[in-house]
Amino acid sequence: MVEILAVSVLVDATVVRLLLVPAVMTLLGRHAWWTPAWLGRLLPHLGVEGTDVDRAARDTDLG
């Protein structure tokens, strides 16, 4: 029974997560990252490298 579980985990990790998901994401291209407009308005806009924070600081006149 443990062998079956080990094989299923191995198949899931290699076939599904390392082959199928990247292939589907590549085929979908930009559409893989599509978000509905109503959901985009609800989600926060995060700048990974801090560019949004820098832009907001420049746009607001604090000095």
Distance bins in CASP14 RR format, pairs under 12 A and 6 or more apart:
PFRMAT RR
TARGET T0000
AUTHOR 0000-0000-0000
RMODE 2
METHOD distances of the structure
MODEL  1
1 7 0 0 0 0 0 1 0 0 0 0 0
1 8 0 0 0 0 0 1 0 0 0 0 0
2 8 0 0 0 0 0 1 0 0 0 0 0
2 9 0 0 0 0 0 1 0 0 0 0 0
3 9 0 0 0 0 0 1 0 0 0 0 0
3 10 0 0 0 0 0 1 0 0 0 0 0
4 10 0 0 0 0 0 1 0 0 0 0 0
4 11 0 0 0 0 0 1 0 0 0 0 0
5 11 0 0 0 0 0 1 0 0 0 0 0
5 12 0 0 0 0 0 1 0 0 0 0 0
6 12 0 0 0 0 0 1 0 0 0 0 0
6 13 0 0 0 0 0 1 0 0 0 0 0
7 13 0 0 0 0 0 1 0 0 0 0 0
7 14 0 0 0 0 0 1 0 0 0 0 0
7 15 0 0 0 0 0 1 0 0 0 0 0
8 14 0 0 0 0 0 1 0 0 0 0 0
8 15 0 0 0 0 0 1 0 0 0 0 0
8 16 0 0 0 0 0 1 0 0 0 0 0
9 15 0 0 0 0 0 1 0 0 0 0 0
9 16 0 0 0 0 0 1 0 0 0 0 0
9 17 0 0 0 0 0 1 0 0 0 0 0
10 16 0 0 0 0 0 1 0 0 0 0 0
10 17 0 0 0 0 0 1 0 0 0 0 0
10 18 0 0 0 0 0 1 0 0 0 0 0
11 17 0 0 0 0 0 1 0 0 0 0 0
11 18 0 0 0 0 0 1 0 0 0 0 0
11 19 0 0 0 0 0 1 0 0 0 0 0
11 20 0 0 0 0 0 1 0 0 0 0 0
12 18 0 0 0 0 1 0 0 0 0 0 0
12 19 0 0 0 0 0 1 0 0 0 0 0
12 20 0 0 0 0 0 1 0 0 0 0 0
12 21 0 0 0 0 0 1 0 0 0 0 0
13 19 0 0 0 0 0 1 0 0 0 0 0
13 20 0 0 0 0 0 1 0 0 0 0 0
13 21 0 0 0 0 0 1 0 0 0 0 0
14 20 0 0 0 0 1 0 0 0 0 0 0
14 21 0 0 0 0 0 1 0 0 0 0 0
14 22 0 0 0 0 0 1 0 0 0 0 0
15 21 0 0 0 0 1 0 0 0 0 0 0
15 22 0 0 0 0 0 1 0 0 0 0 0
15 23 0 0 0 0 0 1 0 0 0 0 0
16 22 0 0 0 0 0 1 0 0 0 0 0
16 23 0 0 0 0 0 1 0 0 0 0 0
16 24 0 0 0 0 0 1 0 0 0 0 0
17 23 0 0 0 0 0 1 0 0 0 0 0
17 24 0 0 0 0 0 1 0 0 0 0 0
17 25 0 0 0 0 0 1 0 0 0 0 0
19 25 0 0 0 0 0 1 0 0 0 0 0
19 26 0 0 0 0 0 1 0 0 0 0 0
20 26 0 0 0 0 0 1 0 0 0 0 0
20 27 0 0 0 0 0 1 0 0 0 0 0
21 27 0 0 0 0 0 1 0 0 0 0 0
21 28 0 0 0 0 0 1 0 0 0 0 0
21 32 0 0 0 0 1 0 0 0 0 0 0
22 28 0 0 0 0 0 1 0 0 0 0 0
22 29 0 0 0 0 0 1 0 0 0 0 0
22 32 0 0 0 0 0 1 0 0 0 0 0
23 29 0 0 0 0 0 1 0 0 0 0 0
23 32 0 0 0 0 0 1 0 0 0 0 0
24 31 0 0 0 0 0 1 0 0 0 0 0
24 32 1 0 0 1 0 0 0 0 0 0 0
25 31 0 0 0 0 1 0 0 0 0 0 0
25 32 1 0 1 0 0 0 0 0 0 0 0
25 33 0 0 0 0 1 0 0 0 0 0 0
26 32 0 0 0 0 1 0 0 0 0 0 0
28 34 0 0 0 0 1 0 0 0 0 0 0
33 40 0 0 0 0 0 1 0 0 0 0 0
34 40 0 0 0 0 0 1 0 0 0 0 0
35 41 0 0 0 0 1 0 0 0 0 0 0
35 42 0 0 0 0 1 0 0 0 0 0 0
35 43 1 0 0 1 0 0 0 0 0 0 0
35 45 0 0 0 0 0 1 0 0 0 0 0
36 42 0 0 0 0 1 0 0 0 0 0 0
36 43 0 0 0 0 0 1 0 0 0 0 0
37 43 0 0 0 0 0 1 0 0 0 0 0
44 52 0 0 0 0 0 1 0 0 0 0 0
45 51 0 0 0 0 0 1 0 0 0 0 0
45 52 1 0 0 1 0 0 0 0 0 0 0
45 53 0 0 0 0 0 1 0 0 0 0 0
45 55 0 0 0 0 0 1 0 0 0 0 0
45 56 0 0 0 0 0 1 0 0 0 0 0
46 52 1 0 0 1 0 0 0 0 0 0 0
46 53 0 0 0 0 1 0 0 0 0 0 0
47 53 1 0 0 1 0 0 0 0 0 0 0
47 54 0 0 0 0 1 0 0 0 0 0 0
47 55 0 0 0 0 1 0 0 0 0 0 0
47 56 0 0 0 0 0 1 0 0 0 0 0
49 55 0 0 0 0 0 1 0 0 0 0 0
50 56 0 0 0 0 1 0 0 0 0 0 0
50 57 0 0 0 0 0 1 0 0 0 0 0
51 57 0 0 0 0 0 1 0 0 0 0 0
51 58 0 0 0 0 0 1 0 0 0 0 0
52 58 0 0 0 0 0 1 0 0 0 0 0
52 59 0 0 0 0 0 1 0 0 0 0 0
53 59 0 0 0 0 0 1 0 0 0 0 0
53 60 0 0 0 0 0 1 0 0 0 0 0
54 60 0 0 0 0 0 1 0 0 0 0 0
56 62 0 0 0 0 0 1 0 0 0 0 0
57 63 0 0 0 0 0 1 0 0 0 0 0
END
